[in-house]
């Protein structure tokens, strides 16, 4: 989970009140956070650092000093800035001469950009450090290591508008990047600059790179890699700054811009919009000015709140709780309509409203209750059946494994030679390594085998666990099933030996079955079979395809199979 470091003085000034750390620990759950480490009290107040760990990832607005401070202040009944006055579509739309023009060639490179200006007072050292931290947390976690969101900050008094966000030839365009004194070509930056080595994978396959330049052709940055050493070097004491974000999802960019703008507004800065003119539609129009309010309303009822929480709250109590979480609430009889704050976009269902009611009322305020219904605990039939299958697999000489249910496209799709049309993708993953829900178990077994070359052969491993995939005729469009996957790696591993093991397994699971030819791309053609039970396919097994083995770096022949236990029960 994300962790942030807060300057103690800046943190408590943002809250508007100084708390003891025992009290602070009790308050942090309202921001889905906990105290990770208290500061070194031997240091001066200006130097002390409070370390806070966030327990959830659906509130990127809390990944900063001001974000956590804002939530605590609101929860304790304090007042904050009227953020709607910052929104360009609610009156704050005087951009003057501040215009950014986007090159049509960027549509297939890094298509979207948003920007705004902050002014009013000079940046001090704690605020500069917090800007850098917010930038890193948003772009690394929410922006998938800068792939979908990157952010740059510049001294606006040295920028000549209109600014150009344009595509350039990476081998013919050069500038002086941060931490350097000599010019480097855009291509050279990817291989020679430390930030290019870290993030160059985002652009390395592009024929043209995105560049941000002003009207004097002074380079601001090469998004999402590095700022220039001239206009992109922000220092303590700078007063007027331009903040820009680029990426491939306009709503995520605008949300990130709203978060950063609200953080600056909390510190007393004035927020001014910058007009970004796209030559193509972004989904929210071609001309974009941020901050911009785009979040839809979400509805629930008082009855739904009390039913899910087991409470008997009246409407004023619910409205007060939601207001303490920064929301705007309208009521009509029993119906509650919530408009989230501009820095939040995490309301997908009425349950999200009810969660905010719970947090706004303090989780600790709910009295524990003894269950009113007498029930007898027992194992589900599927669990009992799975345990029987597990015992049989151990008897066949297999060793049980346990794997994660979330992984990468490379693991679940590319390496397994499947088309991926049924694989569930997470909308805003923390990283590309945790982007997809596994649709089968064989890929997990292959990953384990790929790291087991030094162990004595044969290797016989299995797992019983959940898989999930897209299914149109389900209410949710997805389905979750209990599967058994198994793999043998040995010099003499072959289809016939595996077929005899499958026969023994299904026999002792009290099923009759037949096998038919299958054409699963994960297995060698002609050396695989589909297992049919009661006319339905309940599994597949065979010799793994050499390309699958090569993709995983496995050098020993492997046979494997996977059964749907819910089809067999």
LUMGU-769225 format. One record per residue (C-alpha): z, y, x; chain. Coordinates in Angstrom, 2 decimals, padded with zeros to 5 digits. Layout:
N
DRENDO      pz      py      px kette
DRENDO       Z       Y       X     A
...
This chain:
569
DRENDO      pz      py      px kette
DRENDO  000.00  000.00  000.00     A
DRENDO -000.61  003.59  001.19     A
DRENDO  002.11  005.26  003.23     A
DRENDO  002.39  008.99  003.78     A
DRENDO  004.39  011.16  006.16     A
DRENDO  005.81  014.38  004.74     A
DRENDO  007.15  017.38  006.62     A
DRENDO  010.65  017.71  005.16     A
DRENDO  010.56  021.48  004.79     A
DRENDO  007.09  021.49  003.19     A
DRENDO  008.08  018.62  000.88     A
DRENDO  011.25  020.15 -000.53     A
DRENDO  009.65  023.61 -000.78     A
DRENDO  006.88  022.04 -002.87     A
DRENDO  009.47  020.44 -005.16     A
DRENDO  011.34  023.72 -005.40     A
DRENDO  014.68  022.06 -004.72     A
DRENDO  016.32  020.16 -001.87     A
DRENDO  017.77  016.74 -002.71     A
DRENDO  019.96  014.39 -000.75     A
DRENDO  018.11  011.26  000.31     A
DRENDO  020.20  009.08 -001.99     A
DRENDO  019.10  011.20 -004.96     A
DRENDO  015.51  011.28 -003.66     A
DRENDO  015.41  007.47 -003.60     A
DRENDO  016.32  007.47 -007.31     A
DRENDO  013.61  010.05 -008.09     A
DRENDO  010.68  008.53 -006.18     A
DRENDO  009.93  005.75 -008.74     A
DRENDO  008.52  008.44 -011.06     A
DRENDO  005.74  008.79 -008.46     A
DRENDO  005.38  005.00 -008.10     A
DRENDO  006.89  005.36 -004.66     A
DRENDO  009.93  004.51 -002.57     A
DRENDO  011.55  005.92  000.53     A
DRENDO  010.19  004.04  003.53     A
DRENDO  012.11  005.84  006.29     A
DRENDO  014.53  008.74  006.41     A
DRENDO  013.88  011.50  008.97     A
DRENDO  015.60  011.84  012.32     A
DRENDO  018.37  014.28  011.41     A
DRENDO  018.79  015.30  015.07     A
DRENDO  015.49  017.20  014.79     A
DRENDO  015.11  020.66  013.28     A
DRENDO  014.15  020.95  009.61     A
DRENDO  010.63  022.08  010.56     A
DRENDO  010.07  018.92  012.61     A
DRENDO  011.67  016.26  010.39     A
DRENDO  009.30  013.73  008.82     A
DRENDO  009.99  011.82  005.59     A
DRENDO  008.06  008.55  005.29     A
DRENDO  007.16  007.45  001.76     A
DRENDO  005.46  004.26  000.62     A
DRENDO  003.35  004.24 -002.57     A
DRENDO  003.67  001.11 -004.70     A
DRENDO  000.39  001.48 -006.55     A
DRENDO -003.19  002.41 -005.66     A
DRENDO -004.46  003.82 -008.98     A
DRENDO -002.98  007.30 -008.36     A
DRENDO -004.75  008.79 -005.30     A
DRENDO -003.32  012.17 -006.29     A
DRENDO  000.03  010.90 -004.98     A
DRENDO -001.28  010.19 -001.47     A
DRENDO -000.13  013.56 -000.14     A
DRENDO  003.04  015.58  000.32     A
DRENDO  002.15  017.95 -002.50     A
DRENDO  001.10  015.10 -004.81     A
DRENDO  004.47  013.32 -004.66     A
DRENDO  006.37  016.63 -004.75     A
DRENDO  004.39  017.75 -007.82     A
DRENDO  005.19  014.56 -009.72     A
DRENDO  008.91  014.77 -008.93     A
DRENDO  008.99  018.46 -009.89     A
DRENDO  007.27  017.79 -013.22     A
DRENDO  009.43  014.76 -013.96     A
DRENDO  012.57  016.82 -013.43     A
DRENDO  011.36  019.44 -015.90     A
DRENDO  009.90  021.93 -013.45     A
DRENDO  006.79  024.04 -014.00     A
DRENDO  003.67  023.93 -011.88     A
DRENDO  000.35  025.76 -011.66     A
DRENDO -001.86  025.91 -014.77     A
DRENDO -004.50  023.70 -013.22     A
DRENDO -006.99  024.15 -016.05     A
DRENDO -007.46  027.76 -014.90     A
DRENDO -008.84  026.38 -011.64     A
DRENDO -011.58  024.40 -013.38     A
DRENDO -015.10  025.81 -013.14     A
DRENDO -015.87  024.68 -016.70     A
DRENDO -012.77  026.53 -017.97     A
DRENDO -013.58  029.99 -016.62     A
DRENDO -013.26  029.75 -012.83     A
DRENDO -017.02  029.87 -012.22     A
DRENDO -017.67  032.98 -010.14     A
DRENDO -019.32  031.49 -007.05     A
DRENDO -020.86  034.79 -005.84     A
DRENDO -023.21  034.02 -002.94     A
DRENDO -021.53  030.70 -002.13     A
DRENDO -024.39  028.23 -002.71     A
DRENDO -025.23  024.86 -001.18     A
DRENDO -028.75  023.46 -001.60     A
DRENDO -029.22  019.68 -001.46     A
DRENDO -032.35  018.13  000.08     A
DRENDO -034.29  015.73 -002.25     A
DRENDO -034.57  013.26  000.64     A
DRENDO -030.84  012.61  000.48     A
DRENDO -031.10  010.84 -002.87     A
DRENDO -031.32  007.42 -001.17     A
DRENDO -029.12  008.32  001.81     A
DRENDO -025.93  010.07  000.66     A
DRENDO -026.90  011.78 -002.58     A
DRENDO -023.97  013.89 -003.84     A
DRENDO -021.94  016.78 -002.57     A
DRENDO -019.23  019.05 -004.00     A
DRENDO -017.46  022.01 -002.38     A
DRENDO -014.94  024.78 -003.00     A
DRENDO -013.21  027.57 -001.09     A
DRENDO -009.51  028.25 -000.49     A
DRENDO -008.18  031.66  000.44     A
DRENDO -005.08  033.81  000.16     A
DRENDO -002.95  032.96  003.17     A
DRENDO -003.15  031.46  006.63     A
DRENDO -002.81  027.74  007.27     A
DRENDO  000.43  026.84  009.05     A
DRENDO  001.03  023.71  011.13     A
DRENDO  002.73  021.53  008.44     A
DRENDO -000.02  022.36  005.94     A
DRENDO -002.77  021.62  008.46     A
DRENDO -001.22  018.22  009.22     A
DRENDO -000.97  017.49  005.50     A
DRENDO -004.63  018.46  004.98     A
DRENDO -005.62  015.99  007.69     A
DRENDO -003.40  013.28  006.18     A
DRENDO -004.80  013.82  002.67     A
DRENDO -008.32  013.70  004.08     A
DRENDO -007.62  010.43  005.88     A
DRENDO -005.89  008.73  002.93     A
DRENDO -008.51  009.73  000.36     A
DRENDO -011.49  008.87  002.53     A
DRENDO -010.08  005.66  004.00     A
DRENDO -008.48  004.10  000.91     A
DRENDO -010.17  005.69 -002.10     A
DRENDO -013.42  006.34 -000.21     A
DRENDO -013.71  002.86  001.33     A
DRENDO -013.50  003.94  004.97     A
DRENDO -015.67  007.04  004.27     A
DRENDO -018.55  004.98  002.83     A
DRENDO -018.24  006.43 -000.69     A
DRENDO -016.20  009.59  000.02     A
DRENDO -015.95  011.79  003.10     A
DRENDO -014.36  015.21  003.40     A
DRENDO -014.80  018.14  005.75     A
DRENDO -012.95  021.45  006.16     A
DRENDO -014.53  024.53  007.79     A
DRENDO -013.80  028.18  008.60     A
DRENDO -015.80  029.95  005.93     A
DRENDO -015.78  033.41  007.55     A
DRENDO -018.23  032.09  010.17     A
DRENDO -020.55  030.44  007.63     A
DRENDO -023.70  032.19  006.44     A
DRENDO -024.73  031.18  002.89     A
DRENDO -026.76  029.55  001.45     A
DRENDO -025.74  026.32  003.15     A
DRENDO -028.16  023.37  003.41     A
DRENDO -027.19  019.74  002.89     A
DRENDO -030.32  018.12  004.22     A
DRENDO -031.84  014.98  005.77     A
DRENDO -032.79  015.12  009.45     A
DRENDO -034.42  012.93  012.08     A
DRENDO -031.41  011.48  013.95     A
DRENDO -033.33  011.22  017.23     A
DRENDO -034.62  014.82  017.23     A
DRENDO -031.55  016.68  015.89     A
DRENDO -028.55  017.49  018.05     A
DRENDO -025.31  019.53  017.94     A
DRENDO -021.92  019.68  019.67     A
DRENDO -019.49  017.40  017.79     A
DRENDO -015.72  017.82  017.74     A
DRENDO -013.93  016.74  020.93     A
DRENDO -017.11  017.32  022.96     A
DRENDO -018.55  020.20  024.98     A
DRENDO -022.20  019.14  025.24     A
DRENDO -024.76  018.57  022.49     A
DRENDO -025.49  015.01  021.35     A
DRENDO -028.26  013.71  019.10     A
DRENDO -027.18  012.37  015.73     A
DRENDO -028.18  008.87  016.83     A
DRENDO -026.29  009.24  020.11     A
DRENDO -023.12  010.23  018.25     A
DRENDO -023.08  006.81  016.55     A
DRENDO -022.95  004.98  019.87     A
DRENDO -021.14  007.39  022.22     A
DRENDO -018.64  009.37  020.12     A
DRENDO -015.32  007.72  019.12     A
DRENDO -015.82  008.64  015.44     A
DRENDO -019.41  007.43  015.62     A
DRENDO -018.19  004.06  016.86     A
DRENDO -015.67  003.92  013.99     A
DRENDO -017.94  004.99  011.15     A
DRENDO -021.50  004.68  012.47     A
DRENDO -022.03  001.50  010.44     A
DRENDO -022.40  003.69  007.34     A
DRENDO -025.55  005.41  008.65     A
DRENDO -026.92  003.05  011.31     A
DRENDO -029.63  001.55  009.07     A
DRENDO -030.78  004.91  007.66     A
DRENDO -034.10  006.43  008.77     A
DRENDO -032.67  009.92  008.24     A
DRENDO -029.10  011.21  008.54     A
DRENDO -027.34  013.82  006.34     A
DRENDO -026.57  017.15  008.02     A
DRENDO -024.74  020.21  006.74     A
DRENDO -026.05  023.52  008.18     A
DRENDO -025.68  027.16  007.25     A
DRENDO -028.40  029.81  006.84     A
DRENDO -028.34  030.50  010.62     A
DRENDO -028.97  026.78  011.28     A
DRENDO -025.47  026.42  012.68     A
DRENDO -024.32  022.84  012.08     A
DRENDO -021.14  022.29  010.09     A
DRENDO -021.07  018.48  010.17     A
DRENDO -022.91  015.19  010.05     A
DRENDO -021.34  013.51  007.03     A
DRENDO -019.52  011.18  006.96     A
DRENDO -019.08  010.89  010.73     A
DRENDO -017.97  014.11  012.47     A
DRENDO -017.70  017.89  012.16     A
DRENDO -019.27  020.26  014.64     A
DRENDO -017.13  021.77  017.40     A
DRENDO -017.93  025.29  016.21     A
DRENDO -017.67  025.74  012.43     A
DRENDO -015.79  022.48  011.87     A
DRENDO -012.79  023.10  014.12     A
DRENDO -010.01  024.33  011.79     A
DRENDO -006.88  025.66  013.49     A
DRENDO -003.44  026.97  012.56     A
DRENDO -003.78  030.56  011.41     A
DRENDO -007.20  030.17  009.76     A
DRENDO -007.18  031.84  006.37     A
DRENDO -010.38  031.22  004.42     A
DRENDO -011.62  027.63  004.39     A
DRENDO -014.48  025.71  002.82     A
DRENDO -013.74  022.16  001.68     A
DRENDO -016.69  019.82  001.04     A
DRENDO -016.95  016.18  000.00     A
DRENDO -020.01  013.94  000.12     A
DRENDO -020.62  010.45 -001.17     A
DRENDO -022.43  008.22 -003.64     A
DRENDO -020.25  008.50 -006.78     A
DRENDO -020.10  011.93 -008.36     A
DRENDO -017.00  011.29 -010.51     A
DRENDO -014.99  010.02 -007.54     A
DRENDO -016.08  013.05 -005.51     A
DRENDO -015.07  015.48 -008.25     A
DRENDO -011.73  013.72 -008.76     A
DRENDO -011.04  013.91 -005.01     A
DRENDO -012.00  017.60 -004.99     A
DRENDO -009.67  018.24 -007.94     A
DRENDO -006.82  016.48 -006.12     A
DRENDO -007.25  018.53 -002.95     A
DRENDO -007.73  021.81 -004.86     A
DRENDO -004.57  021.23 -006.92     A
DRENDO -002.62  020.48 -003.72     A
DRENDO -003.74  023.81 -002.23     A
DRENDO -003.00  025.64 -005.47     A
DRENDO  000.55  024.26 -005.43     A
DRENDO  000.99  025.90 -002.02     A
DRENDO -000.10  029.27 -003.34     A
DRENDO -003.74  029.32 -002.26     A
DRENDO -006.49  030.78 -004.43     A
DRENDO -009.28  028.36 -005.32     A
DRENDO -012.85  029.63 -005.62     A
DRENDO -015.84  027.46 -006.59     A
DRENDO -018.99  026.88 -004.57     A
DRENDO -022.24  026.07 -006.41     A
DRENDO -023.94  022.91 -005.17     A
DRENDO -027.53  022.62 -006.40     A
DRENDO -028.89  019.06 -006.53     A
DRENDO -032.65  018.56 -007.06     A
DRENDO -031.89  015.41 -009.08     A
DRENDO -029.46  014.57 -011.88     A
DRENDO -025.97  013.55 -010.79     A
DRENDO -024.87  012.22 -014.16     A
DRENDO -022.93  015.44 -014.75     A
DRENDO -025.90  017.77 -014.35     A
DRENDO -027.77  019.06 -011.30     A
DRENDO -025.64  022.13 -010.56     A
DRENDO -022.04  021.17 -009.76     A
DRENDO -019.05  023.47 -009.21     A
DRENDO -015.60  022.12 -008.47     A
DRENDO -012.81  021.94 -009.42     A
DRENDO -014.31  020.50 -012.61     A
DRENDO -012.57  018.84 -015.56     A
DRENDO -014.43  015.70 -016.67     A
DRENDO -011.72  013.26 -017.81     A
DRENDO -011.99  011.90 -021.39     A
DRENDO -009.02  011.70 -023.73     A
DRENDO -007.17  008.45 -024.46     A
DRENDO -005.38  007.56 -027.70     A
DRENDO -002.48  005.43 -028.85     A
DRENDO  000.11  005.44 -031.63     A
DRENDO  003.87  005.82 -031.75     A
DRENDO  004.11  002.31 -033.18     A
DRENDO  002.15  000.84 -030.26     A
DRENDO  004.42  002.62 -027.77     A
DRENDO  007.61  001.31 -029.36     A
DRENDO  006.21 -002.19 -029.85     A
DRENDO  005.20 -002.63 -026.22     A
DRENDO  008.32 -000.99 -024.76     A
DRENDO  010.74 -002.53 -027.26     A
DRENDO  012.03  000.96 -027.98     A
DRENDO  012.67  003.16 -031.00     A
DRENDO  011.51  006.49 -029.59     A
DRENDO  010.61  009.34 -031.91     A
DRENDO  007.50  011.48 -031.34     A
DRENDO  009.26  014.36 -029.48     A
DRENDO  010.73  011.85 -027.01     A
DRENDO  007.28  010.34 -026.30     A
DRENDO  005.60  013.74 -025.97     A
DRENDO  008.35  014.92 -023.58     A
DRENDO  007.94  011.80 -021.41     A
DRENDO  004.16  012.21 -021.20     A
DRENDO  004.48  015.92 -020.42     A
DRENDO  006.84  015.10 -017.55     A
DRENDO  004.01  013.02 -016.09     A
DRENDO  001.68  016.04 -016.06     A
DRENDO -000.30  015.22 -019.21     A
DRENDO -001.34  017.37 -022.14     A
DRENDO -000.55  015.73 -025.47     A
DRENDO -001.67  016.34 -029.06     A
DRENDO -000.24  014.50 -032.06     A
DRENDO -001.53  013.89 -035.56     A
DRENDO  000.93  011.95 -037.63     A
DRENDO  001.55  008.72 -035.71     A
DRENDO -001.51  009.18 -033.46     A
DRENDO -001.14  010.42 -029.89     A
DRENDO -004.11  011.92 -027.99     A
DRENDO -003.60  012.36 -024.26     A
DRENDO -005.63  014.60 -021.96     A
DRENDO -004.86  013.72 -018.32     A
DRENDO -004.26  016.30 -015.62     A
DRENDO -007.42  017.25 -013.66     A
DRENDO -006.18  015.27 -010.66     A
DRENDO -005.80  012.01 -012.63     A
DRENDO -008.44  009.57 -013.83     A
DRENDO -006.40  006.39 -014.32     A
DRENDO -006.21  006.21 -018.14     A
DRENDO -008.50  003.35 -019.18     A
DRENDO -006.54  001.98 -022.14     A
DRENDO -003.64  002.87 -024.42     A
DRENDO -001.41  000.68 -022.23     A
DRENDO -001.83  003.30 -019.47     A
DRENDO -000.36  005.92 -021.82     A
DRENDO  002.54  003.63 -022.65     A
DRENDO  003.18  003.04 -018.94     A
DRENDO  003.43  006.83 -018.47     A
DRENDO  005.91  007.00 -021.35     A
DRENDO  008.03  004.34 -019.64     A
DRENDO  007.96  006.15 -016.27     A
DRENDO  008.51  009.54 -017.89     A
DRENDO  011.64  008.22 -019.62     A
DRENDO  012.89  006.57 -016.39     A
DRENDO  012.63  002.81 -016.12     A
DRENDO  016.33  002.66 -015.31     A
DRENDO  017.10  004.22 -018.72     A
DRENDO  016.00  001.08 -020.56     A
DRENDO  019.03 -001.11 -021.30     A
DRENDO  018.65 -004.80 -020.43     A
DRENDO  018.56 -007.06 -023.48     A
DRENDO  019.36 -010.70 -023.93     A
DRENDO  016.35 -012.59 -025.37     A
DRENDO  016.72 -013.00 -029.14     A
DRENDO  014.59 -016.15 -029.44     A
DRENDO  015.69 -019.57 -028.20     A
DRENDO  012.88 -021.33 -026.35     A
DRENDO  012.59 -024.46 -024.24     A
DRENDO  010.65 -024.03 -021.02     A
DRENDO  007.99 -026.56 -020.12     A
DRENDO  004.93 -026.85 -017.95     A
DRENDO  001.53 -026.10 -019.45     A
DRENDO -000.67 -029.15 -019.92     A
DRENDO -003.11 -027.64 -017.41     A
DRENDO -000.32 -027.30 -014.84     A
DRENDO  000.71 -030.91 -015.31     A
DRENDO -002.93 -032.02 -015.01     A
DRENDO -003.38 -029.90 -011.87     A
DRENDO -000.28 -031.47 -010.30     A
DRENDO -001.68 -034.93 -011.01     A
DRENDO -004.98 -033.95 -009.34     A
DRENDO -003.03 -032.52 -006.39     A
DRENDO -001.15 -035.79 -005.93     A
DRENDO -004.42 -037.74 -005.98     A
DRENDO -006.02 -035.46 -003.39     A
DRENDO -003.05 -035.89 -001.05     A
DRENDO -003.39 -039.64 -001.56     A
DRENDO -007.04 -039.41 -000.51     A
DRENDO -005.93 -037.85  002.77     A
DRENDO -006.52 -034.16  002.00     A
DRENDO -004.27 -031.28  003.02     A
DRENDO -003.55 -028.53  000.49     A
DRENDO -004.51 -024.91  001.22     A
DRENDO -003.71 -021.62 -000.55     A
DRENDO -006.13 -018.68 -000.42     A
DRENDO -006.55 -015.10 -001.68     A
DRENDO -008.52 -014.58 -004.88     A
DRENDO -010.15 -011.35 -003.64     A
DRENDO -012.67 -011.06 -000.81     A
DRENDO -015.94 -009.59  000.38     A
DRENDO -019.55 -009.86 -000.74     A
DRENDO -020.35 -011.51  002.57     A
DRENDO -017.82 -014.31  001.93     A
DRENDO -018.54 -014.99 -001.73     A
DRENDO -022.27 -014.23 -001.99     A
DRENDO -024.20 -013.86  001.27     A
DRENDO -022.65 -016.72  003.22     A
DRENDO -022.87 -019.10  000.25     A
DRENDO -026.57 -018.36 -000.49     A
DRENDO -025.94 -017.56 -004.18     A
DRENDO -027.52 -014.65 -006.06     A
DRENDO -024.20 -013.04 -007.02     A
DRENDO -025.25 -012.16 -010.58     A
DRENDO -022.06 -013.70 -012.01     A
DRENDO -019.65 -012.40 -009.39     A
DRENDO -017.07 -009.83 -010.54     A
DRENDO -017.04 -006.65 -008.43     A
DRENDO -014.02 -004.33 -008.28     A
DRENDO -014.99 -000.74 -009.17     A
DRENDO -012.86  001.12 -006.58     A
DRENDO -011.71 -001.39 -003.94     A
DRENDO -009.35 -000.47 -001.12     A
DRENDO -011.93 -001.84  001.33     A
DRENDO -015.11 -003.93  001.33     A
DRENDO -013.01 -006.92  002.42     A
DRENDO -011.33 -006.87 -001.00     A
DRENDO -014.27 -005.93 -003.20     A
DRENDO -015.06 -009.09 -005.21     A
DRENDO -013.15 -011.72 -007.22     A
DRENDO -013.92 -015.20 -005.99     A
DRENDO -016.28 -017.13 -008.33     A
DRENDO -015.58 -020.50 -006.67     A
DRENDO -013.26 -022.15 -004.14     A
DRENDO -015.79 -023.53 -001.65     A
DRENDO -016.17 -020.20  000.14     A
DRENDO -012.40 -020.07  000.74     A
DRENDO -012.48 -023.59  002.17     A
DRENDO -015.41 -022.66  004.42     A
DRENDO -013.48 -019.66  005.74     A
DRENDO -010.55 -021.94  006.62     A
DRENDO -012.86 -024.44  008.32     A
DRENDO -014.58 -021.66  010.27     A
DRENDO -011.28 -020.94  012.01     A
DRENDO -010.29 -024.57  012.61     A
DRENDO -012.72 -025.71  015.31     A
DRENDO -009.90 -026.39  017.77     A
DRENDO -008.05 -028.80  015.45     A
DRENDO -008.58 -032.55  015.76     A
DRENDO -011.25 -033.95  013.44     A
DRENDO -011.71 -035.02  010.71     A
DRENDO -010.59 -032.01  008.66     A
DRENDO -009.89 -032.74  004.99     A
DRENDO -008.68 -029.74  002.97     A
DRENDO -008.46 -028.83 -000.73     A
DRENDO -007.17 -026.15 -003.06     A
DRENDO -006.38 -026.00 -006.75     A
DRENDO -006.52 -022.42 -007.99     A
DRENDO -008.14 -019.82 -010.18     A
DRENDO -011.71 -018.57 -010.07     A
DRENDO -013.31 -015.90 -012.26     A
DRENDO -016.86 -014.89 -013.05     A
DRENDO -018.93 -012.91 -015.54     A
DRENDO -019.59 -014.54 -018.93     A
DRENDO -021.36 -012.52 -021.62     A
DRENDO -020.02 -014.40 -024.66     A
DRENDO -016.37 -013.70 -023.75     A
DRENDO -014.59 -010.69 -025.28     A
DRENDO -013.88 -009.23 -021.86     A
DRENDO -017.23 -010.26 -020.39     A
DRENDO -015.40 -012.42 -017.85     A
DRENDO -013.71 -015.82 -017.77     A
DRENDO -010.99 -017.30 -015.57     A
DRENDO -010.88 -021.06 -014.88     A
DRENDO -008.73 -023.52 -012.93     A
DRENDO -010.80 -025.29 -010.26     A
DRENDO -010.29 -027.98 -007.65     A
DRENDO -012.24 -027.49 -004.42     A
DRENDO -012.32 -029.93 -001.51     A
DRENDO -014.05 -030.13  001.88     A
DRENDO -014.33 -032.69  004.67     A
DRENDO -015.57 -031.77  008.15     A
DRENDO -016.37 -034.68  010.46     A
DRENDO -019.19 -035.96  012.65     A
DRENDO -019.86 -038.75  010.13     A
DRENDO -019.30 -036.72  006.94     A
DRENDO -021.91 -037.79  004.38     A
DRENDO -022.73 -037.80  000.69     A
DRENDO -021.98 -041.51  000.13     A
DRENDO -018.41 -041.31  001.44     A
DRENDO -017.71 -038.21 -000.63     A
DRENDO -019.22 -039.82 -003.75     A
DRENDO -016.76 -042.71 -003.46     A
DRENDO -013.83 -040.27 -003.19     A
DRENDO -015.04 -038.31 -006.23     A
DRENDO -015.35 -041.61 -008.12     A
DRENDO -011.74 -042.54 -007.29     A
DRENDO -010.46 -039.07 -008.19     A
DRENDO -012.16 -038.91 -011.60     A
DRENDO -011.21 -042.52 -012.39     A
DRENDO -007.50 -041.84 -011.87     A
DRENDO -007.83 -038.63 -013.90     A
DRENDO -008.80 -040.95 -016.78     A
DRENDO -012.40 -039.83 -017.20     A
DRENDO -015.75 -041.54 -017.37     A
DRENDO -018.59 -039.61 -015.79     A
DRENDO -022.22 -039.67 -014.78     A
DRENDO -024.05 -037.86 -012.00     A
DRENDO -027.39 -036.10 -012.18     A
DRENDO -029.53 -034.30 -009.65     A
DRENDO -028.60 -030.69 -008.99     A
DRENDO -030.22 -027.80 -007.15     A
DRENDO -027.17 -025.84 -005.97     A
DRENDO -028.29 -023.65 -002.99     A
DRENDO -024.97 -024.28 -001.23     A
DRENDO -025.86 -027.95 -000.67     A
DRENDO -028.73 -029.85  000.97     A
DRENDO -031.48 -030.72 -001.57     A
DRENDO -031.37 -034.44 -002.38     A
DRENDO -027.89 -034.79 -000.90     A
DRENDO -025.97 -033.30 -003.82     A
DRENDO -025.09 -034.21 -007.40     A
DRENDO -023.71 -032.60 -010.53     A
DRENDO -020.79 -034.41 -012.16     A
DRENDO -021.22 -034.71 -015.94     A
DRENDO -018.36 -035.42 -018.36     A
DRENDO -019.01 -035.70 -022.12     A
DRENDO -022.47 -034.22 -021.63     A
DRENDO -021.22 -031.10 -019.82     A
DRENDO -021.29 -030.28 -016.12     A
DRENDO -017.73 -030.42 -014.80     A
DRENDO -018.46 -030.04 -011.10     A
DRENDO -020.78 -030.45 -008.15     A
DRENDO -020.48 -032.13 -004.75     A
DRENDO -022.63 -032.93 -001.74     A
DRENDO -023.46 -032.13  001.86     A
DRENDO -023.19 -028.41  002.67     A
DRENDO -026.47 -026.74  003.57     A
DRENDO -026.99 -026.11  007.32     A
DRENDO -027.60 -022.41  006.61     A
DRENDO -024.21 -022.15  004.89     A
DRENDO -022.58 -023.77  007.91     A
DRENDO -024.43 -021.41  010.27     A
DRENDO -023.42 -018.37  008.19     A
DRENDO -019.78 -019.33  008.63     A
DRENDO -020.14 -020.38  012.26     A
DRENDO -019.20 -024.01  011.46     A
DRENDO -020.68 -026.47  013.98     A
DRENDO -019.55 -029.76  012.39     A
DRENDO -021.24 -031.46  009.38     A
DRENDO -019.35 -030.84  006.13     A
DRENDO -019.30 -032.39  002.68     A
DRENDO -017.62 -030.56 -000.15     A
DRENDO -017.23 -030.41 -003.90     A
DRENDO -015.70 -028.41 -006.70     A
DRENDO -014.50 -029.52 -010.15     A
DRENDO -013.57 -027.48 -013.22     A
DRENDO -010.19 -028.96 -014.15     A
DRENDO -010.20 -027.27 -017.54     A
DRENDO -013.37 -029.20 -018.35     A
DRENDO -011.65 -032.45 -017.36     A
DRENDO -008.26 -031.99 -019.02     A
